């Protein structure tokens, strides 16, 4: 389903476009839609064929969250690398209660892609360690810290 969305929808989103009401299967952490069955309260903002922002109302029901994680685990075991793993610690934390909440994330790397007209996110990654080894990096690694800096940092962390 994600491949279909990527091929048919994202490619058409040149002007700023909001894709709303995602299916539950695509949004394991998002709360179900209040009036549309099997959908979630989620949107994504696309500009120039790039996703800039992802937002949703947080799922705060631990029982439903466990069910969603179990479904994702099946997908993961079937070879879906993007499917989420079961996070029991997160589900236990939800049992203590999470008030209604939501949020959005704007990827700086994705914004940089749009501003530089890059076609691959790897072209704009800030940290070269995250780039594939076979691609030369234009960013030089940081110089080794001086002995004094290393000793000061060591003393700071020991003091805590």
C-alpha positions as CSV (number, residue, x, y, z in Angstrom):
1,X,0.0,0.0,0.0
2,X,2.8,2.4,0.8
3,X,4.4,1.8,-2.6
4,X,1.1,2.7,-4.3
5,X,0.8,5.9,-2.2
6,X,4.4,6.7,-3.1
7,X,3.9,6.0,-6.8
8,X,0.4,7.6,-7.4
9,X,-0.1,10.2,-4.8
10,X,3.3,11.6,-3.8
11,X,4.3,12.0,-7.5
12,X,1.3,14.2,-8.0
13,X,1.9,16.5,-5.0
14,X,3.9,19.3,-6.6
15,X,1.9,22.1,-5.1
16,X,1.5,22.1,-1.3
17,X,-0.8,19.2,-0.6
18,X,-2.2,17.6,2.5
19,X,-2.9,13.9,2.5
20,X,-5.4,13.2,5.3
21,X,-7.2,10.3,7.0
22,X,-4.6,7.6,6.6
23,X,-5.6,3.9,7.0
24,X,-4.9,2.4,10.4
25,X,-2.5,-0.1,8.9
26,X,-0.3,2.7,7.7
27,X,-0.4,4.6,11.1
28,X,0.3,2.3,14.0
29,X,0.8,5.2,16.5
30,X,-2.1,7.4,15.4
31,X,-5.5,7.5,17.1
32,X,-8.4,6.1,15.1
33,X,-10.6,8.6,13.3
34,X,-13.6,9.8,15.3
35,X,-16.1,9.4,12.4
36,X,-14.3,7.3,9.7
37,X,-14.0,3.6,10.4
38,X,-10.5,2.0,9.9
39,X,-8.9,5.5,9.3
40,X,-6.7,7.6,11.6
41,X,-6.4,11.2,12.6
42,X,-3.3,11.9,10.6
43,X,-2.0,14.1,7.8
44,X,1.1,14.6,5.8
45,X,2.2,17.7,4.0
46,X,3.8,17.3,0.6
47,X,5.5,20.0,-1.5
48,X,7.3,19.4,-4.8
49,X,6.8,15.6,-4.4
50,X,8.5,15.5,-1.0
51,X,7.0,14.8,2.4
52,X,7.7,17.8,4.6
53,X,5.5,17.2,7.6
54,X,3.8,14.3,9.3
55,X,1.2,14.9,12.0
56,X,-1.3,12.9,14.0
57,X,-3.3,12.5,17.2
58,X,-1.5,10.1,19.5
59,X,-3.1,6.8,20.1
60,X,-3.4,6.7,23.9
61,X,-5.2,3.4,24.4
62,X,-2.8,0.7,25.5
63,X,-5.0,-2.2,24.5
64,X,-5.4,-0.9,20.9
65,X,-1.7,0.0,20.8
66,X,-0.7,-3.6,21.6
67,X,-3.1,-4.9,18.9
68,X,-1.5,-2.5,16.3
69,X,2.0,-3.5,17.3
70,X,1.0,-7.2,17.0
71,X,-0.2,-6.5,13.4
72,X,3.0,-4.6,12.6
73,X,5.0,-7.5,14.0
74,X,3.4,-9.9,11.6
75,X,4.2,-7.6,8.7
76,X,7.8,-7.3,10.0
77,X,8.2,-11.1,10.1
78,X,6.8,-11.2,6.6
79,X,9.7,-9.0,5.4
80,X,8.4,-5.5,5.8
81,X,11.4,-3.6,7.1
82,X,9.4,-0.5,7.8
83,X,6.9,-2.2,10.1
84,X,7.3,-1.4,13.8
85,X,8.4,-3.9,16.4
86,X,6.4,-4.6,19.5
87,X,7.3,-2.0,22.1
88,X,6.0,-3.5,25.4
89,X,7.6,-0.7,27.5
90,X,5.7,1.9,25.5
91,X,2.4,0.0,26.0
92,X,3.1,-0.3,29.7
93,X,3.7,3.4,29.9
94,X,0.4,4.0,28.2
95,X,-1.3,2.1,31.0
96,X,-0.4,4.8,33.4
97,X,-2.3,7.2,31.2
98,X,-1.6,9.6,28.4
99,X,-3.9,12.7,28.0
100,X,-5.2,13.5,24.5
101,X,-2.3,14.8,22.6
102,X,-1.0,15.2,19.1
103,X,2.0,16.5,17.3
104,X,3.8,17.1,14.1
105,X,7.3,16.7,12.8
106,X,8.9,18.8,10.1
107,X,12.0,17.1,8.8
108,X,14.9,19.5,8.4
109,X,16.5,17.1,6.0
110,X,13.4,17.0,3.9
111,X,13.1,20.8,4.0
112,X,16.7,21.0,2.9
113,X,16.0,18.5,0.0
114,X,13.2,20.8,-1.2
115,X,15.3,24.0,-1.0
116,X,18.3,22.4,-2.8
117,X,16.2,20.4,-5.3
118,X,17.8,17.2,-4.2
119,X,16.3,13.9,-5.2
120,X,17.7,11.7,-2.5
121,X,17.7,12.3,1.2
122,X,21.2,10.9,1.4
123,X,22.5,14.0,-0.5
124,X,21.5,16.3,2.4
125,X,22.3,14.3,5.5
126,X,24.1,16.3,8.1
127,X,26.0,13.5,9.7
128,X,28.2,11.6,7.2
129,X,28.3,8.5,9.4
130,X,24.7,7.9,8.2
131,X,25.7,8.0,4.6
132,X,26.5,4.7,2.8
133,X,30.2,3.9,2.8
134,X,30.6,3.8,-0.9
135,X,29.6,7.4,-1.4
136,X,32.4,9.9,-0.8
137,X,31.5,12.5,1.8
138,X,32.1,16.2,1.1
139,X,32.0,16.9,4.9
140,X,35.3,16.4,6.7
141,X,35.3,14.5,10.0
142,X,35.8,16.6,13.1
143,X,39.4,17.0,14.3
144,X,40.3,14.9,17.3
145,X,39.7,16.8,20.6
146,X,42.7,18.0,22.5
147,X,43.8,16.1,25.6
148,X,42.6,19.0,27.8
149,X,39.1,18.9,26.3
150,X,38.9,15.1,26.7
151,X,40.1,15.4,30.4
152,X,37.6,18.2,31.1
153,X,34.7,16.2,29.6
154,X,35.8,13.1,31.6
155,X,35.9,15.1,34.8
156,X,32.5,16.6,34.1
157,X,30.8,13.2,33.6
158,X,32.5,11.7,36.6
159,X,31.2,14.5,38.8
160,X,27.6,13.7,38.0
